[in-house]
Amino acid sequence: MDDSFCYHAKAQNPRPRCIFFASRVLKLWLFFFVFICLLVLSNGEETTNANKLIKIGAIIDINSRTGREEKTALDVAAQSFNNNDSNNHKLSLHIQDSGRNPLLAATVARKLIKEQEVEVIIGLETWEEAVVVGDIGSRAQIPVLSFAAPAITPPLATTRWPFLVRMANEDSKRMKCIAAIIGLFNWKRVIVIYEDDVFGSESGKLALLPEALQDVGSEVEFRLVLPPFSSVTNPNVAVHELLKKLQKKQSRVFFVLHSSFSMTIHLFEEAKKSGLVGKDSVWIVTETISSYLDSFNSSVISSMEGTLGIKTYYSEETSLYKKFYTNFRTTFRNKYHEEDNSQPGINALRAYDSIGIITQAMEKLKSDGKSPKKLLKKILSSNFTGASGEVCFEEGQLSYDPILRIVNVVGKRYKELDFWLPGIGFSRNPGVKNETGYVGEISQDLGGRVNWPGDSKLVPKGWAMPTDEKPLIIGVPARTSFEKFVKVVDGKLPGVKNYDGFCIKLFYEVLKVLGYHLPYHFDPHNGTYDELVNKVYNKTYDAAVGDITILADRADHVEFTQPYAESGLSMIVPAKSEDSAWIFVKPFTIEMWLVTAAILIYTMFIVWVLEHQSNPEFRGPWNHQIGTAIWFAFSSLFFAHREKVYSNLTRMVVVVWLFVVLVLNSSYTASLTSMLTVKRLGPNVTDIELLKRANLKIRCDGDSFVRTYLEKVLNFKSYNIENVSSEYKYEGEFKSHRIAAAFLELPYGKVFLSHYCKQFTTSTPTYRFGGLDFVFQKGSPIA
């Protein structure tokens, strides 16, 4: 029994071991299950975190100063956002270099969308880049934030590029600011300089500039087109040859509309060597070129000394800007040791704000769900104050017009002079924006003192002023019919002319009060006055001095001074004497005589009525009474009446009558005396229409505009008009009855009548013109 029991017990021992082994296997599987679950959960969390990563693509010109500023600003903004633990998203920047080439920008944009799967693209410093990338972004439904805007917004821009958002403004306000500077100093002509490129980036600005200049009374005289910098092998030589064209132009107001960084350096260096950057010259640059000032070395800055420019204003007093500026300056200095200036520009601030726009839009998408169209909608609904200023969009671009600052290159840097507010003009402060626009203190001039080229403190005239080596060439009419105004005769020496006359003497007097030396040289002009004016217009002459009349068609081509004498057209005709045996009745008109007779008869009747019953002198037969009454009335005209009056009423009537007689006698005596003293002359012909109907011959100065005026305005037939070359020939023409009238300009007519006042007179109303004037080229400050 015992042995069997033991055997049986041993036989039962393996069973607990199996259970133990199974338990261990179960625990092992349970461990693997938990591990796999933890791994899955861990991968799920990593996937969730990955979904919160925002991929942003940036396309900039990394090698330029502006591109470096933008890259630094983007890094600062992304780092600041990622270091904030309260943010549920993280930013991943993918920066690509375009070199400002639209084709390269399109290539890298496709790469960012397909390979990096970015959700938004920012950057794009030129409108040409923005257009091509905006088209790609619109097709892929990827929002594109551009730092550039067109000069003129194309029609249906939001329809053509619905996913393109412009963090900039068009150039119309900037062109108005430039024109306001030109108008402030009264510069009339401007030379525009710009660098050509295959994308025509300057075309929009060229369309805006003439219109803006016209509003201030200025115009573009010449356009100098520089070749693309990449297309020239020796830029110094190319620019020098082109600047020779400017030496021949009178205007010295140069506006650089568009130029690359490298071309700008060569342009100003060669301009200074050529003497175009100096006294009496003005250089103005756009904001694009003003942004280069932070990158130019001291030698380039010195060649630009005195240049005026514009920059978009932003406040440096906000806490956001101060925080950004501190981080930007540190990062920029660490990355780019070769840069002397670490001041951020407007594009850097906009790059920084662009990250704020995107992150705020992403935060708003939490409740609405995430999609490209919703992201674009949230971006366009942005409304906050960033480092660059107010950020608010309307029709795909910034809704506010920028405040501009006028800057002036001085020494090795530049200084800020004044503000320019849209709709206001120059202002001492940036003003305040309300619902209707900007409100600020209006200024009539620039607040700070301008340092002009050549270190001049006087405002440049903006014109190539005459020198002793290159004097002012002044045309003088040599074929004048009235020598009292202009007379040109041969001098004692061969080839020397002597100039005299009222106009020449007046010019000499003007020179005395100019306040500066004006070298000049007279040149006789043997031709018509219109030809003389045209020679000033085509720059054969710098000016013209003489008896030149202001006319509308002439004023379109040349500049006139203030008129020094009135001008008009008068008709000179022979005079006929108006003396007559009946001159004694002419002091009074017929109406006056009739009224006087009526008062006489009335007075006679009243006196007779009042006196004939009580006064014996008025009694008797009717013929005696009537004769006495008539004699009393007539003798009272000469205060010789002797009849006595008894009635007080009669005395009152007689007093009034005698007072009337006194006035009549005085007036009559004065008029008759004047007629007998001065010989009365009347015109032989009184009407222009009579001359035309009778086909009578007339004469005028053929070199002046008068002949054309008679034909085209007064409609005289050309064969009835004859030219007269001298004032002394008119008398003979009239005496020989070859002409019935002569048409002379008003000053000539007065001179002619002063010599022949007893033989000729004027007739018909005088036709008025602008006056007699000196002529200068359009825009000349001497005028």
Steps between C-alpha positions, in 0.01 A plus 500: 500500500772738592698436189203541277406817676839645449503406138166658455619819667801523275284444204292801596800752531544604129158663486585813709813553290291529181277749663799704610648498150173610346477780749843624410415493128180690566687768691753529217225550245334752725828693526537506122139614463548789740827596328337503159211709633739747654691512172181563306394768740843658479486499119151648513622786719791562268260502207280754681797719570604469138155616393556823704814592304444797264718490191571845353690561178693826444637622166744789534824636353732365768813673366354852512487726803119493493499121474734468796277723707193297403668168581614629837153633579338167404744307718438734794122470463506120462738453792294729722184305415654156544652591837159590638369180669145634505478468121340181369680526164860499396643680196725345241661750260619395155689795347594500132708748298348654185760770423199720403457285190132421433583176315716373785234608748243290313731197507567514873129567568406173330775325698371637829143391421579149372801395707467698823120510494493854636165649599584859416772688306637843601764739363526606135663844490390589145157504341625288212586221746172545682298460180651168392507352852150633566379317190664177618361546851149565367505178298631297795275694742796611711479855644786726387598808705701739283714789630456675163205666327457632144540866417142493369269222616395293195126463434338197666821426695315306772329290232818426306706415812248415774763353736743792465506741795708820466664628818580828322335796327501610137731784396250778429550665840879476472492671160281775647752547781787529251298750296421697816875535572561621144209742516611630841823635353335606171712280273326492163686229311616159613732243345395143582767229526417132525660164431328293236411139562325230302200504733413870458483567873527875446208534255234559763703768679574671168127525441433650845787750511400740215148529637628576850747758364230667294303566817788715632576673169804292405578254225746233393759650268699187418519131586838334532476121476788303651565150366447201732808463719539135405520586130801736512861388527637837609228688690720803573559568131138430407361734766757771421403503132130523585555784746651706219145541370404673823782752461314642199174540692409818685315338788705393803220330694571127478250244625625141522185296455636147498847353523666188635743514791812468283380736228414765759861494625643552151238762414582734789873449481508585129253788546728658758802458271302665219412799717129421507498469878583849612377855531165575330425127461236295680485121542186325622460123547209266566456282807661202331827689462467666841502150649850449353640783712548266796723275289710750302854563615627846584639571151164434336318703762735793442416497128130517594539787745205738489266244344135508607303180542187354655446215746187348648452620856455263795492581870805403703327571832271196523591217740471246218752686287744542789486129580547410134779751449704360790479141370549605139809706571667219695420232243592719202838596643584138583415379150634786288815643651583696184187717526564830681135590552258270682190721466201303359313630196129493422525163325660346809210626711249365253679164498471494880132595485431237233576227754254666737235503227545127434509389863193705591316357200592146609370565852166616356471176301469281812123527510432530127708213373809523284495561122697726260197722425420542868864581570496764225178645642651525848814665358293762317301568816815591696469824692773588746788742553832337421859617497450652153180678600135425443435163335160488334415382150250622243465348154814295549736777610571722801202726549682808632714744304856520631646797684828590332814656640721735300866406546815690405843344450752681720858393558519123539135456597164656436267711714123522513353839412124492507185290462268478202140405577265378224232758438679754722849558367809592698468489878725543801354188666357167382149614584204292608283278281123517535206373296542766230881484471804654660491811717825684565676833516535627145844636409576730209860385473734224618554503874874439505774683315585326176864432413510536124760351263830681513434578869294799389265667744306678225213325325628382159336657200480158340634643178836518327578864575705697245872548556763722342611200295143413404291822511129534443430526126225758456324556170409861413261589214702690241218580255283726711265758352514729806857570605399669823442149642790302352775631275790291366770681303852421390774604739831664426681166488421238234254239620406700809139604551364777720168445674272780616137578563253490786499118528879478510528774763235325707701176483808682630298636791374151584857368513578752773238356736552128431730452796747282312731522202341400170743466208321544169557554130260675262443345159302689232209309352406590143161339476146509630407509866348151481830367366680672787273333755550162332876542527459533876275194502746284304784628722686690228466797733484490878276806502364784287487868593283744309147615437354147497128459557357230729275269299333176606673281241838649590444445873461127434863477391695768686504681834403868512602749765252737659381745229673838508257675262139451397430357159210511262401566141382845393386632163668824383307707244532855358325765710249753368421832665167527680495888507172660377309835493248336729758422763324732747211249530723197554574546870150369568323209342165542325325348800669752730397791281140382495490458878649848548243655265218321682616629838531851353145501364362352821675765711376778267142374529510474882642853537232644271221320687623627837580858390259616231219593743705698753804615304439790258801398287323177412167671413371640178418342170561127456792552267657736752454248785643209297797710384575613853486142632729370223745785545509443878578128454774550239667795674516293820724256318767770512382646832397821310126510580372843622131433566394515859302218659244559775391152601704295746404188312649651185820578685526130610454380141758749372758392762471137390516602137809716553676209673425277200626775269825520696567128456410507131722797431798348676468168318445658162793739536740222605402266214514770234837622624638145475370463146647828386835438670570137386465418137242224455613207286285203408586168333458477128407130530312384807420135436708191419206348316500799265862429409421136423184573300672766289815284452713791614875454540651489847856471631676346802837378624555180307759362743261503793198281569265778382470382140401149610250647746343719232459204267387226742312694767373818335455323163673753275594373156874445470529695173363809674774490765838651426812496716681811621857473620539845661287740702601786268333341197147509638458878445593473132266206447210694648573821302519310174167334587646154451356383831187587696624383841803363683483240778767546765560351840391737774847619610597567136173679441565735792849579369366561148223733620742694716676601174191544279228598744355768267476271197394159633290350778384161629165345433301199629556329833852369560553122495697407814782246533727378780751784491861549387747262658840336503517131406685212667502125465234307686596453863777759500541647851632822346154573363 
